[in-house]
Amino acid sequence: MAEEHDRSMMENLYWWGVPTLFRCPHEEIGGQDIVLAGVPHSTGNGTTERDQHLGPRAVRNVSAVQRRVHGVFGLDPWATAKIADIGDVALPRANDNEDCIARITEFYRRIDTAGARPVSIGGDHSITGGIVQALGCGHLTAGEPVSFLHLDAHTDVFTKVDHFLGAKKSAAHWGAYLADQGKVDPRRSMQIGLRGHPRTLDWLQPSYDYGYNVVTMAEYRQRGASDVIAQTKDILDGRPVYITFDLDCLDPSVAPAVSNLEPGEKGFDIDEAIGLLRSVRGMNIVGGDVVCMMPTKDSPNNITALVAGAVMFEMVAMIAESVSGR
């Protein structure tokens, strides 16, 4: 008992031991309900800085100190579901975005075939394209396209640009090409919190053209959380849901270490973002990701990494509750 007590004390220290996400066991794919994975990719967003590939390691380092039980749900997800950290996608040609996206897709096809639901930490937002190329119309969705709950400052449906500094399946394009492939159903998807700095007045038009249900940040403030949550529940009900959470949807005061800060208009505070995430509680969530963290820009207390971990925890808890049949 003394040895068990000592270990439990040490495991609360983020700087001790082998870093895995939330102290989960590190295992190969197979037999899990939920798998946690890192996608250390940053060549899909070549704007100014490319340190987003360091995100998975940063969250592994701090997640040991984070919550183990969900007080609101009354749930211990780690005891409710079989969960493991399966490591990172191997990207030996890391500077070749198209090769990386193909490798990400192959990695997640194995997850989908195994019947596990992935919760991933990136990496830039192009990783969502690679992941959903595997999950959309796959085993977990019973052959159906996914429906997105997409929280972001940007649309990532920029069809008027044919590539992003050489990257075709880039962080700016996945919302379009996944729809073209039939991997996502835009008309049963939500894009919430858009407030990016537009270069043209029609910057949202591609999302509207594809049929995405768009709620800009200004519209969210005008309508209020409860109205937007009600719409989200209505649009996504009965669908296989994939959550993609770009940390730049949050206000920079909440998450300062992101790749495309949008300081000109207040973003979500953490409670608002968590409230939107919980709108899909009880639904068929087939996976989720948290993207666009830049650890080299984080504050000394690792606040952005901790926020990224907190968002992942919400996804894990909702999926664990669902697969357990509670």
Sequence and secondary structure as in RCSB ss.txt:
>XXXX:A:sequence
MAEEHDRSMMENLYWWGVPTLFRCPHEEIGGQDIVLAGVPHSTGNGTTERDQHLGPRAVRNVSAVQRRVHGVFGL
DPWATAKIADIGDVALPRANDNEDCIARITEFYRRIDTAGARPVSIGGDHSITGGIVQALGCGHLTAGEPVSFLH
LDAHTDVFTKVDHFLGAKKSAAHWGAYLADQGKVDPRRSMQIGLRGHPRTLDWLQPSYDYGYNVVTMAEYRQRGA
SDVIAQTKDILDGRPVYITFDLDCLDPSVAPAVSNLEPGEKGFDIDEAIGLLRSVRGMNIVGGDVVCMMPTKDSP
NNITALVAGAVMFEMVAMIAESVSGR
>XXXX:A:secstr
 HHHHHHHHHTT TTSS   GGG  B  SSS SEEEEEE   TT  SS  GGGGHHHHHHHHHTTS SSBTTTTB
 HHHHS EEEEEE   TTTT HHHHHHHHHHHHHHHHHHT EEEEEESSTTHHHHHHHHHTTSTTTTT  BEEEE
E SS    TTSS BTTBSS TTTHHHHHHHHTSB GGG EEEEE    SSTTTTHHHHHHT EEEEHHHHHHH H
HHHHHHHHHHHTTSEEEEEEEGGGB TTT   BSS  TTS  B HHHHHHHHGGGTTSEEEEEEEE B GGGS T
T HHHHHHHHHHHHHHHHHHHHHTT 
